[in-house]
């Protein structure tokens, strides 16, 4: 099942099942109420895929947990050693952007890199999950672009600004609940030119081990996302370019890149 979050005529977000070029609207909510999601069922309404606007397929309550240096060749290309334990970081929900929506480069960086990744979407509230049980916690998988301000990453020494700026986490185009994630081809294209070309079986730590490690620290909730790392080939993007993350069997996440918007400082307002 491919679950899309979408809007029709700029109405409220809805969920639909994507079958070929048709979106079958659904009742229910794949993420709530916690801890048990309501069952999904078709309403009987269907629209052409081109008649809806796809949204990032996670709820606005989600947390995004990234895993750094989980592909040995990517760590090597940046001159980094492999971590002895998974290197984790957060992206705020304000970093999430929709399929087709612009990646707005921040004014504080001159070296923004694309990072194509397979994203795991959690389907149930869980804590201290054993690796052997990890797949039961997964709703499905989607594509992600873990954009990184490489210059800021170097100077700050940690990842908050470099990976958490607005629009730094495109997600989509939908969630595939039936995908086998063990050996999928992941590619990043910039203006149609392949930059990254790897496979998920090149991960240092697989998805089950990552879920076990992460859930030992954080309670995972329906809709939370784990970014599983990026293969080698990361590189800069510039205004006017288009970035595609293409994951075998899942689909293509496409986003244009735009220049920073002029800053419009606003005075602080103090509540009285």
N, C-alpha and C positions, 0 to 999 in steps of 0.2 A: 504494500500500500504506500502510495506517495501522498503525504499530507502537506497541503499548502496552507499558509496563512495569507489572506488576501483581502482586498477591498473592492467593492463594486461601486462605481460612480462616487468615489471618495466617501462612501458610507463607513460604518463601523467595521472593524476587522472581523472576518469570518474564516472558518476552516472549510477546506474542500479537499476532495480526493481527485488527484490528477490521473486521468487515464487517457493516454495518447494526447490529443490536443483539446481535451474537454475537462472541465472542472465540475465535478458533482458536489454540490454544496452539502455540508454535514451538519447535523445537530450534535450537541455535546461538546466537550472540551477535552483535548488530549492531556491537558495539564492540571485540571482542577475538578472539584475542589480537593486540595491536598488532604490526606495522602493518596486517595484513590481517584483516578480520573474517571469522568463520566463516559459511558460507552458512546462511540461514534456511530452514526447511522445516516444514510443518505436521506435528504429531505424530499427528493424527487425533482428539485431544480438543478439544471445543468446549464453551463455557459461555455462558450469557446474560451480557450486559454487566453487568447488575445483580448478578451473582453474584461478581464480582471487585472488589477495591479497587484503583483506579488509583493508580499512583505517578508521581512526576515521571519523565519518560521518558528520563533520562540516568543514566550510571553515577556512583557516588560519587567517582570519580577525576576528574570533569570540572572544568574551569575555566570560569567565566562571565565573558565580556568584554563590558562595556557600552559603548555609543556615545552620548555626550551631545550634545544640541542638533543632532540630525540632521534635524529638521523646523523650517523657518524660523518657522512660526507659533508653535510651542511656545517656541522661543528668545525670540521677541518678547513672548509673554505673561508671561514672567518677567523681562523687561527686559534680556536678555542679547544680546550680539552673536554672530553666527555665528562659530565658530572657523575659522581659516584651514587647519588640518589637523584630522582627526578627533580628538575629545576622548574618550579612552579611560579606562576604570576597570574594576576587578575587583569581582565579588561572590564571597565564599567559598561553598563547597558547603554550609556550615551555614546559609546564607540560603535555600537551596532548600526549598520546601514543595510538597506534593502537591495534585493536584486535590481539591477538597472539604475539604481540611484548613484549620484556622484560620490566619489572619494574626494573630499575637500582637503587639500594639502594644508598642513598648519604653517603659519608664518614663522615659527621658531625653528624650523628644520629645513635644510637644503639637500637632504639625502634620505628620502622615503623609499623603502624597499617593499616589494611584494613578497608574500610568503604563502604559497598554496598549501592548504591543509585539509585533511579529513576531520570533520567535527563529529563528536559523539553527543547525542541529545539524550538526556536522562528522562526516564518515563515514570519513575516512582521514587518516593522519599526513601532514602537509604543511608545507612551509616555502618562503618566497619564491614564492608562487603568483602567476602572472600573472592579471590581471583576465579575460583571454580564456579562461583555463582554470579559473576559480574554481568553476564549477558542478560540475565533476568531483569537487571536494573535499566536496560537500554530501551528507549522508545525507537530510535533509529539513527540515521546518519545524514549529514548534510555537508555542503562544501563551505569552506571558510577561506578568507584572505586575511592573514595575521599581519597587517601592515605595521611596519616598524620604522621609526625615525632613527636610522643607524648612527648618525652623528650624536644625537642626544643620548642614545643608549651608551655610547662610549663615555661621554662626559659626565652623565649622571651616575653611572655605575650601578644602576638598577633600572627596572623596566616600566615604572609607573607612567611617566610622561611619554616615553618613546613608543609604547604600545597601547596606551590608553586614550590617546587624543580622539576627538570627535571624528566619526566615520572610519576609524581604524580597524573595524571588524565587520566587513561585509559577510553576510550569511545567506545561504539559499542554494538553489531556488525553492527547494521543498525538503521534507524529511522522507527518506526511504526507509520503511520499517523492515524490509525483507532483504536488504543488502548484506552480503557476506563481506566483511571488511578485511579479511586476512591477506589478500594479495590483489589490491586494486591499483591501477595506474593513475597517478596524479600528475597533471600537467598545469603549468602556468604559461599563458600566452600574453604577450604585450603587442598590440596592433597586429595580431595574427602570427607573430614569431614566437616559437617555443623557447621559453627561458628555463623552465624547470620540467623535468621528466623523471619521475621516480615511482616507486611502488610502496605500498603500505607494509609489505613484508620486510622492508629495510629499516623499520623502526627498531630502535635499541630496546625499548620496552613496549610490549604489545598492549592492546586496549584493556584486556582483562587485568593485567598487572597495574596499569595506570589507574583504573577505577578502584582497585583495592588500596593502592597507596593514597590516592586523593581522599577517598571516603574515610580513611583512618583519621584524617585531620578535619574534614568539613562534612557536615550533613548535606547530602545532595538532594535537591528537590526537583519535582517534575519541571522540565524545561531548561534546567541547567545544562551548560555546554562545556565539553572538554575539547580543547584544540590539541591535537595529538602530535604536533611537530611538523616541520617542513623539510622536504628533500633539498638537495643541493641545487644551486642555480639562481638563488635570490639575486635581485638587482633593482636598480632605481626605476621609479616611474616619474613621469613629468606631465604637466597640464596638457590636455589635448589627446593624451593616449587613452587606450581602452585595455583593461586588464580582464582576462578570463581565467577562471579556475575550473578545470575540466577533470572530473573524477569518473572513472570508468563505471558504467552501470548506473550512475546517479544523475548526472546532468552537468550543465555548465552555468557557473555563476559569473555574470558579466557586469562590470562597473566602469563608467568613464572616470577620468581623473580631471579635476579642475584646480585652478589656482586658488591660493588663499583669498578669502574674502577680506576686504579692508576692515580693520578693527574699528569698532564703534564703542569707545569707553563710555560707561555709564556710572554715575555717581552711586555711592552706597546709600541704601535706604535703611534707616533704623526704625524698627517697630516701636510704637509708643503705647 
